[in-house]
Amino acid sequence: MANRPPADIGAPLAEVDTPALVIDLDAFERNLTALPRLLQGRPARLRPHSKTHKSPIIARKQIALGAVGVCCQKVGEAEALVAGGVDDVLIANEIVGASKLRRLAALARQARIAVCVDDAGNITELEDAASELDARVTVLVEINVGSNRCGVAPGQAALDLARVVTASKHLRFDGLQAYHGSAQHIRNHDERRGAIERAIASARETKRLIEQAGIACPRVTGAGTGSFAFEAASDLYTELQCGSYVFMDADYNKNLDADGKARPQFEQSLYVWTTVMSRPTPDRAIVDAGLKALSVDSGMPAVPDFPQATFARASDEHGRLDISEAVDGLDVGDKLRLIPGHCDPTVNLYDWYVGIRRNRVECLWPVAARGALT
């Protein structure tokens, strides 16, 4: 059961209990419209990745602005999205295990569901589950374009799997998943572009090989917030899976543009709202947001409201701010914003979004797919 919201609608920001996951609604809405505008005139459509926000409310806003549907990573996330009114979901991941595959097949009777594969045995198990429930499931073959995570090698191995899918009665082959996740955070612009150009070349050759074998390959999907401009310009990718653009985080904000400057195309709209709970020494302040309130896998959070402070360390329930070089201190009870190092896993720590406009709570949105790990 979800915890009660940390605030009431209409309350001033200062009264929002902490730690809380806060959205600057003005910045968020500008991000929502900025990406579709950047894609105008390109053949690729937006299929945003909902693992960032885990919210059918946000997904529906993205679809209303032209997205063809959304992505997710888990069957549980897809179930939460469909229950929330989203009718086109790509599970951009491999799903293994009889229970999960039956759930996936059942969901495919309610909405347009696609899933990725990289193993012939998994395709057989997916066909069995779909046959049992008389469901139709769209399938993409995932190729490894550089992340060395899931995905078969580009080329013949992908064609072999496409043939297995097309021979299955309840499965429909629709194309390739070609996402280079690790390239999203390559700081240098030219190095990032080079990694994506190699991914594009692999995907293009694989698509050519599959089509040469007489199998239609209409969809090539991938890309992310750090690289979408390269995939969009390729005229190969039909879908772009950007997710973090709606929120941004401290890590993405460090990526460099072609001029070598850290100038993000999107605004920071997501913050963790926290309270100073202790000032034990002049050079140290302790806030109530630690590891259970912030993901630090991509580094410590930034402190935009107090730029002379450094978030030095996180323990379970405490965050330590180093303010040794600060001119002015922070007092017990003061509240401030933190920019998480990595927005996706930070979101998964919360039950609620607190939407803020003009320093007041305008909306409370549940993080509906929080904890959907299966």
C-alpha beads as a LAMMPS data file, in Angstrom:
LAMMPS data file: protein, C-alpha beads

374 atoms
373 bonds

1 atom types
1 bond types

-500.0 500.0 xlo xhi
-500.0 500.0 ylo yhi
-500.0 500.0 zlo zhi

Masses

1 110.0

Atoms # bond

1 1 1 0.000 0.000 0.000
2 1 1 1.379 3.393 -0.991
3 1 1 2.337 5.832 1.702
4 1 1 0.289 9.008 2.064
5 1 1 1.430 11.942 -0.096
6 1 1 3.992 14.281 1.499
7 1 1 1.741 17.305 0.942
8 1 1 -1.772 18.448 0.128
9 1 1 -2.733 20.116 -3.116
10 1 1 -2.520 23.886 -2.669
11 1 1 0.118 23.721 0.067
12 1 1 3.178 25.955 -0.274
13 1 1 6.410 24.238 -1.240
14 1 1 7.864 25.095 2.164
15 1 1 5.278 22.814 3.803
16 1 1 6.025 19.753 1.662
17 1 1 7.354 17.046 3.948
18 1 1 10.781 15.638 3.177
19 1 1 12.353 13.846 1.535
20 1 1 9.980 14.268 -1.410
21 1 1 10.201 13.853 -5.171
22 1 1 9.337 17.245 -6.632
23 1 1 8.617 18.191 -10.255
24 1 1 8.969 21.786 -11.444
25 1 1 5.890 21.644 -13.677
26 1 1 6.849 24.592 -15.871
27 1 1 10.244 23.083 -16.743
28 1 1 8.712 19.612 -17.105
29 1 1 6.095 20.852 -19.577
30 1 1 8.718 22.684 -21.612
31 1 1 10.721 19.446 -21.837
32 1 1 7.620 17.523 -22.934
33 1 1 7.138 19.832 -25.911
34 1 1 10.821 20.462 -26.697
35 1 1 11.692 16.959 -27.910
36 1 1 8.774 16.571 -30.363
37 1 1 9.685 20.001 -31.721
38 1 1 13.311 18.907 -32.252
39 1 1 12.101 15.853 -34.183
40 1 1 9.886 17.742 -36.603
41 1 1 10.697 16.833 -40.202
42 1 1 12.359 13.559 -39.232
43 1 1 10.844 10.150 -40.052
44 1 1 11.557 8.772 -36.579
45 1 1 8.716 8.885 -34.064
46 1 1 9.076 9.212 -30.312
47 1 1 8.479 6.147 -28.134
48 1 1 9.618 7.471 -24.744
49 1 1 11.025 5.114 -22.163
50 1 1 8.767 4.991 -19.134
51 1 1 11.393 3.357 -16.906
52 1 1 12.324 6.964 -16.193
53 1 1 8.968 8.077 -14.803
54 1 1 6.995 4.824 -14.201
55 1 1 3.803 6.826 -14.604
56 1 1 0.844 6.283 -16.955
57 1 1 -0.144 9.908 -16.293
58 1 1 3.136 11.136 -17.774
59 1 1 3.009 8.508 -20.538
60 1 1 -0.419 9.750 -21.631
61 1 1 0.911 13.311 -21.756
62 1 1 3.725 12.152 -24.041
63 1 1 1.317 10.270 -26.304
64 1 1 -0.953 13.315 -26.491
65 1 1 2.034 15.214 -27.911
66 1 1 2.590 12.661 -30.673
67 1 1 4.445 9.697 -29.164
68 1 1 3.445 6.389 -30.800
69 1 1 3.437 4.639 -27.439
70 1 1 6.003 4.045 -24.712
71 1 1 8.730 1.614 -23.703
72 1 1 9.301 -0.123 -20.415
73 1 1 11.626 -2.821 -19.104
74 1 1 9.441 -5.205 -17.099
75 1 1 6.105 -6.957 -17.484
76 1 1 5.017 -5.361 -14.207
77 1 1 5.714 -1.910 -15.605
78 1 1 3.719 -2.751 -18.739
79 1 1 0.811 -3.952 -16.600
80 1 1 0.779 -0.683 -14.642
81 1 1 0.886 1.357 -17.862
82 1 1 -1.930 -0.572 -19.539
83 1 1 -4.033 -0.359 -16.363
84 1 1 -3.460 3.400 -16.498
85 1 1 -4.782 3.770 -20.042
86 1 1 -1.682 3.278 -22.225
87 1 1 -2.492 0.951 -25.130
88 1 1 0.843 0.617 -26.991
89 1 1 3.832 -0.650 -24.992
90 1 1 7.192 -2.034 -26.068
91 1 1 8.926 -4.066 -23.378
92 1 1 12.409 -3.163 -24.581
93 1 1 13.939 -6.144 -22.853
94 1 1 14.030 -9.931 -22.851
95 1 1 11.342 -11.631 -20.747
96 1 1 12.181 -15.099 -19.464
97 1 1 10.186 -17.513 -17.289
98 1 1 6.815 -19.195 -17.725
99 1 1 4.950 -16.981 -15.254
100 1 1 6.191 -13.742 -16.780
101 1 1 5.504 -14.952 -20.317
102 1 1 1.919 -15.891 -19.450
103 1 1 1.406 -12.427 -17.953
104 1 1 2.877 -10.870 -21.085
105 1 1 0.578 -12.922 -23.329
106 1 1 -2.449 -12.004 -21.216
107 1 1 -1.523 -8.336 -21.494
108 1 1 -1.254 -8.677 -25.276
109 1 1 -4.972 -9.466 -25.322
110 1 1 -5.647 -6.032 -23.806
111 1 1 -3.193 -3.748 -25.621
112 1 1 -0.564 -3.643 -28.364
113 1 1 2.425 -5.304 -26.720
114 1 1 5.863 -5.849 -28.222
115 1 1 8.872 -7.547 -26.656
116 1 1 12.538 -8.149 -27.460
117 1 1 14.265 -11.497 -27.975
118 1 1 17.835 -12.671 -28.418
119 1 1 17.453 -16.438 -27.948
120 1 1 15.683 -19.089 -30.033
121 1 1 14.569 -21.048 -26.973
122 1 1 12.976 -17.944 -25.499
123 1 1 11.075 -17.424 -28.765
124 1 1 9.675 -20.946 -28.480
125 1 1 8.588 -20.328 -24.886
126 1 1 6.980 -17.019 -25.889
127 1 1 5.097 -18.766 -28.692
128 1 1 3.871 -21.425 -26.240
129 1 1 2.547 -18.780 -23.834
130 1 1 0.875 -16.826 -26.637
131 1 1 -0.664 -20.020 -28.038
132 1 1 -2.034 -21.020 -24.640
133 1 1 -3.900 -17.703 -24.349
134 1 1 -4.545 -17.268 -28.090
135 1 1 -2.677 -13.962 -27.987
136 1 1 -0.717 -12.148 -30.680
137 1 1 2.632 -10.681 -29.624
138 1 1 4.891 -8.405 -31.663
139 1 1 8.563 -9.338 -31.463
140 1 1 11.772 -7.407 -32.087
141 1 1 15.164 -9.060 -32.345
142 1 1 17.654 -7.231 -30.168
143 1 1 21.144 -6.779 -31.563
144 1 1 24.211 -5.800 -29.573
145 1 1 25.317 -2.458 -30.999
146 1 1 27.959 -1.685 -28.387
147 1 1 26.583 -1.917 -24.861
148 1 1 27.587 -5.594 -24.486
149 1 1 24.457 -6.301 -22.521
150 1 1 21.574 -8.214 -24.143
151 1 1 21.346 -8.771 -27.879
152 1 1 22.757 -11.141 -30.476
153 1 1 25.553 -10.125 -32.801
154 1 1 24.385 -8.020 -35.735
155 1 1 24.035 -9.802 -39.039
156 1 1 23.408 -13.511 -39.570
157 1 1 22.560 -14.289 -35.921
158 1 1 19.769 -11.717 -36.014
159 1 1 18.465 -13.068 -39.322
160 1 1 18.370 -16.575 -37.856
161 1 1 16.177 -15.373 -34.990
162 1 1 13.946 -13.375 -37.320
163 1 1 13.296 -16.613 -39.216
164 1 1 12.328 -18.397 -36.004
165 1 1 9.880 -15.619 -35.142
166 1 1 8.280 -15.567 -38.599
167 1 1 7.742 -19.332 -38.393
168 1 1 5.749 -18.901 -35.155
169 1 1 1.966 -18.805 -35.437
170 1 1 1.237 -16.306 -32.646
171 1 1 4.289 -14.027 -32.997
172 1 1 4.871 -11.245 -35.497
173 1 1 8.392 -10.120 -36.384
174 1 1 8.484 -6.332 -36.624
175 1 1 12.126 -5.329 -36.671
176 1 1 15.164 -4.603 -34.536
177 1 1 15.944 -3.279 -31.096
178 1 1 19.250 -1.413 -31.499
179 1 1 19.875 0.618 -28.351
180 1 1 23.374 1.693 -27.310
181 1 1 22.792 2.478 -23.645
182 1 1 26.354 3.073 -22.531
183 1 1 26.894 5.646 -25.284
184 1 1 24.311 7.959 -23.686
185 1 1 26.809 9.145 -21.092
186 1 1 29.969 9.468 -23.170
187 1 1 30.859 13.026 -22.251
188 1 1 32.690 14.066 -25.426
189 1 1 30.289 14.926 -28.250
190 1 1 32.393 13.511 -31.093
191 1 1 33.150 10.295 -29.222
192 1 1 29.453 9.892 -28.449
193 1 1 28.564 10.464 -32.097
194 1 1 31.212 7.958 -33.208
195 1 1 29.796 5.253 -30.952
196 1 1 26.304 5.830 -32.320
197 1 1 27.507 5.900 -35.932
198 1 1 28.986 2.437 -35.418
199 1 1 25.675 1.284 -33.929
200 1 1 23.777 2.724 -36.889
201 1 1 26.054 0.924 -39.349
202 1 1 25.476 -2.410 -37.572
203 1 1 21.717 -1.942 -37.497
204 1 1 21.586 -0.821 -41.131
205 1 1 23.513 -3.863 -42.362
206 1 1 21.374 -6.216 -40.259
207 1 1 18.163 -4.709 -41.603
208 1 1 19.505 -5.060 -45.160
209 1 1 20.379 -8.719 -44.595
210 1 1 16.945 -9.539 -43.145
211 1 1 15.095 -7.796 -45.951
212 1 1 17.333 -9.447 -48.543
213 1 1 16.105 -12.766 -47.121
214 1 1 12.532 -11.741 -47.905
215 1 1 11.492 -10.780 -44.370
216 1 1 10.009 -7.333 -43.811
217 1 1 11.881 -5.309 -41.172
218 1 1 9.854 -2.119 -40.770
219 1 1 10.954 -1.031 -37.288
220 1 1 14.380 -0.064 -35.957
221 1 1 14.063 1.292 -32.434
222 1 1 16.548 2.622 -29.920
223 1 1 18.302 5.890 -29.013
224 1 1 18.207 7.835 -25.768
225 1 1 18.362 11.322 -24.321
226 1 1 22.121 11.536 -24.811
227 1 1 22.199 10.457 -28.461
228 1 1 18.793 10.845 -30.104
229 1 1 19.937 13.536 -32.540
230 1 1 22.339 11.087 -34.195
231 1 1 19.785 8.283 -34.586
232 1 1 17.135 10.731 -35.770
233 1 1 19.476 12.015 -38.489
234 1 1 20.254 8.490 -39.718
235 1 1 16.941 8.000 -41.566
236 1 1 17.179 4.390 -40.337
237 1 1 15.631 4.551 -36.884
238 1 1 11.848 4.642 -36.907
239 1 1 11.478 5.100 -33.133
240 1 1 13.466 6.959 -30.499
241 1 1 13.356 5.690 -26.907
242 1 1 14.405 8.838 -25.018
243 1 1 13.298 8.784 -21.386
244 1 1 15.307 11.076 -19.123
245 1 1 14.597 14.186 -21.207
246 1 1 11.439 14.846 -19.193
247 1 1 13.388 15.150 -15.915
248 1 1 17.170 15.217 -16.542
249 1 1 19.731 14.583 -13.796
250 1 1 23.185 15.598 -12.630
251 1 1 24.872 12.986 -14.821
252 1 1 23.130 13.900 -18.092
253 1 1 23.747 17.569 -17.379
254 1 1 27.503 16.904 -17.683
255 1 1 27.359 15.761 -21.332
256 1 1 29.178 18.129 -23.678
257 1 1 27.830 19.563 -26.924
258 1 1 29.749 19.999 -30.193
259 1 1 31.412 23.143 -28.815
260 1 1 32.688 21.304 -25.754
261 1 1 30.189 22.998 -23.441
262 1 1 27.816 21.376 -20.933
263 1 1 24.626 22.940 -22.307
264 1 1 21.770 20.455 -21.929
265 1 1 18.958 20.645 -24.488
266 1 1 16.438 20.009 -21.726
267 1 1 15.826 21.627 -18.355
268 1 1 16.231 20.114 -14.926
269 1 1 12.675 19.520 -13.741
270 1 1 13.077 16.749 -11.124
271 1 1 14.403 17.383 -7.621
272 1 1 14.577 15.715 -4.257
273 1 1 13.257 18.164 -1.646
274 1 1 15.164 17.762 1.605
275 1 1 15.511 19.316 5.068
276 1 1 18.625 20.241 7.030
277 1 1 18.277 18.063 10.116
278 1 1 21.589 18.852 11.813
279 1 1 24.405 21.443 11.794
280 1 1 26.895 19.742 14.099
281 1 1 29.913 21.778 12.907
282 1 1 30.410 25.026 10.959
283 1 1 31.617 23.114 7.881
284 1 1 29.019 20.353 7.855
285 1 1 25.248 20.168 7.373
286 1 1 23.222 16.969 7.444
287 1 1 20.057 16.577 5.341
288 1 1 17.368 13.918 5.607
289 1 1 17.947 12.503 2.106
290 1 1 20.408 9.620 1.954
291 1 1 20.651 6.334 0.090
292 1 1 16.954 5.573 0.635
293 1 1 16.003 8.866 -1.017
294 1 1 18.618 9.198 -3.782
295 1 1 20.378 6.925 -6.234
296 1 1 24.118 7.596 -6.232
297 1 1 25.187 5.021 -8.844
298 1 1 26.002 7.889 -11.238
299 1 1 27.487 10.135 -8.586
300 1 1 26.323 12.313 -5.748
301 1 1 23.517 14.817 -6.227
302 1 1 24.098 18.459 -7.070
303 1 1 22.962 21.232 -4.702
304 1 1 21.568 24.004 -6.960
305 1 1 20.109 26.096 -4.143
306 1 1 23.455 26.272 -2.363
307 1 1 26.207 26.050 -5.017
308 1 1 28.966 26.526 -2.476
309 1 1 27.948 23.246 -0.833
310 1 1 29.018 19.782 -1.954
311 1 1 26.985 16.669 -1.271
312 1 1 29.917 14.663 0.064
313 1 1 28.446 11.410 1.328
314 1 1 25.195 9.474 1.635
315 1 1 24.319 6.920 4.281
316 1 1 20.947 5.229 4.735
317 1 1 18.952 8.180 6.052
318 1 1 21.492 11.006 6.000
319 1 1 23.216 13.156 3.407
320 1 1 26.324 15.100 4.359
321 1 1 26.874 18.523 2.836
322 1 1 30.399 19.923 2.912
323 1 1 30.044 23.681 3.309
324 1 1 33.600 24.468 4.331
325 1 1 33.972 27.083 1.584
326 1 1 30.536 28.617 2.010
327 1 1 30.214 32.212 3.096
328 1 1 26.786 31.708 4.627
329 1 1 25.635 28.620 6.456
330 1 1 22.490 26.564 6.508
331 1 1 20.271 26.381 9.558
332 1 1 18.450 23.409 11.005
333 1 1 15.013 23.257 9.409
334 1 1 16.026 24.902 6.135
335 1 1 14.816 23.093 3.014
336 1 1 16.578 22.849 -0.326
337 1 1 16.528 21.019 -3.645
338 1 1 18.914 18.285 -4.725
339 1 1 19.447 17.182 -8.330
340 1 1 19.775 13.390 -8.314
341 1 1 22.775 11.879 -10.038
342 1 1 20.522 9.374 -11.835
343 1 1 16.833 10.125 -12.186
344 1 1 15.476 6.652 -13.082
345 1 1 16.421 4.688 -9.941
346 1 1 15.745 7.740 -7.767
347 1 1 12.139 7.822 -9.001
348 1 1 11.764 4.152 -8.043
349 1 1 12.345 5.093 -4.386
350 1 1 9.145 7.168 -4.137
351 1 1 5.390 6.583 -4.091
352 1 1 4.443 10.114 -5.181
353 1 1 5.421 12.973 -7.416
354 1 1 4.725 16.415 -5.988
355 1 1 4.045 18.798 -8.879
356 1 1 5.008 22.393 -8.052
357 1 1 4.060 25.579 -9.854
358 1 1 4.688 29.076 -8.475
359 1 1 5.926 27.471 -5.248
360 1 1 2.656 25.671 -4.543
361 1 1 1.573 22.061 -4.886
362 1 1 -0.549 21.795 -8.021
363 1 1 -0.794 18.025 -8.380
364 1 1 0.093 14.711 -6.750
365 1 1 0.817 11.811 -9.114
366 1 1 1.412 8.241 -7.954
367 1 1 4.557 6.499 -9.181
368 1 1 2.313 3.684 -10.342
369 1 1 5.010 1.244 -11.511
370 1 1 7.296 1.769 -8.522
371 1 1 8.940 -1.515 -7.551
372 1 1 7.654 -3.360 -10.646
373 1 1 10.685 -5.617 -10.837
374 1 1 9.072 -8.674 -12.455

Bonds

1 1 1 2
2 1 2 3
3 1 3 4
4 1 4 5
5 1 5 6
6 1 6 7
7 1 7 8
8 1 8 9
9 1 9 10
10 1 10 11
11 1 11 12
12 1 12 13
13 1 13 14
14 1 14 15
15 1 15 16
16 1 16 17
17 1 17 18
18 1 18 19
19 1 19 20
20 1 20 21
21 1 21 22
22 1 22 23
23 1 23 24
24 1 24 25
25 1 25 26
26 1 26 27
27 1 27 28
28 1 28 29
29 1 29 30
30 1 30 31
31 1 31 32
32 1 32 33
33 1 33 34
34 1 34 35
35 1 35 36
36 1 36 37
37 1 37 38
38 1 38 39
39 1 39 40
40 1 40 41
41 1 41 42
42 1 42 43
43 1 43 44
44 1 44 45
45 1 45 46
46 1 46 47
47 1 47 48
48 1 48 49
49 1 49 50
50 1 50 51
51 1 51 52
52 1 52 53
53 1 53 54
54 1 54 55
55 1 55 56
56 1 56 57
57 1 57 58
58 1 58 59
59 1 59 60
60 1 60 61
61 1 61 62
62 1 62 63
63 1 63 64
64 1 64 65
65 1 65 66
66 1 66 67
67 1 67 68
68 1 68 69
69 1 69 70
70 1 70 71
71 1 71 72
72 1 72 73
73 1 73 74
74 1 74 75
75 1 75 76
76 1 76 77
77 1 77 78
78 1 78 79
79 1 79 80
80 1 80 81
81 1 81 82
82 1 82 83
83 1 83 84
84 1 84 85
85 1 85 86
86 1 86 87
87 1 87 88
88 1 88 89
89 1 89 90
90 1 90 91
91 1 91 92
92 1 92 93
93 1 93 94
94 1 94 95
95 1 95 96
96 1 96 97
97 1 97 98
98 1 98 99
99 1 99 100
100 1 100 101
101 1 101 102
102 1 102 103
103 1 103 104
104 1 104 105
105 1 105 106
106 1 106 107
107 1 107 108
108 1 108 109
109 1 109 110
110 1 110 111
111 1 111 112
112 1 112 113
113 1 113 114
114 1 114 115
115 1 115 116
116 1 116 117
117 1 117 118
118 1 118 119
119 1 119 120
120 1 120 121
121 1 121 122
122 1 122 123
123 1 123 124
124 1 124 125
125 1 125 126
126 1 126 127
127 1 127 128
128 1 128 129
129 1 129 130
130 1 130 131
131 1 131 132
132 1 132 133
133 1 133 134
134 1 134 135
135 1 135 136
136 1 136 137
137 1 137 138
138 1 138 139
139 1 139 140
140 1 140 141
141 1 141 142
142 1 142 143
143 1 143 144
144 1 144 145
145 1 145 146
146 1 146 147
147 1 147 148
148 1 148 149
149 1 149 150
150 1 150 151
151 1 151 152
152 1 152 153
153 1 153 154
154 1 154 155
155 1 155 156
156 1 156 157
157 1 157 158
158 1 158 159
159 1 159 160
160 1 160 161
161 1 161 162
162 1 162 163
163 1 163 164
164 1 164 165
165 1 165 166
166 1 166 167
167 1 167 168
168 1 168 169
169 1 169 170
170 1 170 171
171 1 171 172
172 1 172 173
173 1 173 174
174 1 174 175
175 1 175 176
176 1 176 177
177 1 177 178
178 1 178 179
179 1 179 180
180 1 180 181
181 1 181 182
182 1 182 183
183 1 183 184
184 1 184 185
185 1 185 186
186 1 186 187
187 1 187 188
188 1 188 189
189 1 189 190
190 1 190 191
191 1 191 192
192 1 192 193
193 1 193 194
194 1 194 195
195 1 195 196
196 1 196 197
197 1 197 198
198 1 198 199
199 1 199 200
200 1 200 201
201 1 201 202
202 1 202 203
203 1 203 204
204 1 204 205
205 1 205 206
206 1 206 207
207 1 207 208
208 1 208 209
209 1 209 210
210 1 210 211
211 1 211 212
212 1 212 213
213 1 213 214
214 1 214 215
215 1 215 216
216 1 216 217
217 1 217 218
218 1 218 219
219 1 219 220
220 1 220 221
221 1 221 222
222 1 222 223
223 1 223 224
224 1 224 225
225 1 225 226
226 1 226 227
227 1 227 228
228 1 228 229
229 1 229 230
230 1 230 231
231 1 231 232
232 1 232 233
233 1 233 234
234 1 234 235
235 1 235 236
236 1 236 237
237 1 237 238
238 1 238 239
239 1 239 240
240 1 240 241
241 1 241 242
242 1 242 243
243 1 243 244
244 1 244 245
245 1 245 246
246 1 246 247
247 1 247 248
248 1 248 249
249 1 249 250
250 1 250 251
251 1 251 252
252 1 252 253
253 1 253 254
254 1 254 255
255 1 255 256
256 1 256 257
257 1 257 258
258 1 258 259
259 1 259 260
260 1 260 261
261 1 261 262
262 1 262 263
263 1 263 264
264 1 264 265
265 1 265 266
266 1 266 267
267 1 267 268
268 1 268 269
269 1 269 270
270 1 270 271
271 1 271 272
272 1 272 273
273 1 273 274
274 1 274 275
275 1 275 276
276 1 276 277
277 1 277 278
278 1 278 279
279 1 279 280
280 1 280 281
281 1 281 282
282 1 282 283
283 1 283 284
284 1 284 285
285 1 285 286
286 1 286 287
287 1 287 288
288 1 288 289
289 1 289 290
290 1 290 291
291 1 291 292
292 1 292 293
293 1 293 294
294 1 294 295
295 1 295 296
296 1 296 297
297 1 297 298
298 1 298 299
299 1 299 300
300 1 300 301
301 1 301 302
302 1 302 303
303 1 303 304
304 1 304 305
305 1 305 306
306 1 306 307
307 1 307 308
308 1 308 309
309 1 309 310
310 1 310 311
311 1 311 312
312 1 312 313
313 1 313 314
314 1 314 315
315 1 315 316
316 1 316 317
317 1 317 318
318 1 318 319
319 1 319 320
320 1 320 321
321 1 321 322
322 1 322 323
323 1 323 324
324 1 324 325
325 1 325 326
326 1 326 327
327 1 327 328
328 1 328 329
329 1 329 330
330 1 330 331
331 1 331 332
332 1 332 333
333 1 333 334
334 1 334 335
335 1 335 336
336 1 336 337
337 1 337 338
338 1 338 339
339 1 339 340
340 1 340 341
341 1 341 342
342 1 342 343
343 1 343 344
344 1 344 345
345 1 345 346
346 1 346 347
347 1 347 348
348 1 348 349
349 1 349 350
350 1 350 351
351 1 351 352
352 1 352 353
353 1 353 354
354 1 354 355
355 1 355 356
356 1 356 357
357 1 357 358
358 1 358 359
359 1 359 360
360 1 360 361
361 1 361 362
362 1 362 363
363 1 363 364
364 1 364 365
365 1 365 366
366 1 366 367
367 1 367 368
368 1 368 369
369 1 369 370
370 1 370 371
371 1 371 372
372 1 372 373
373 1 373 374
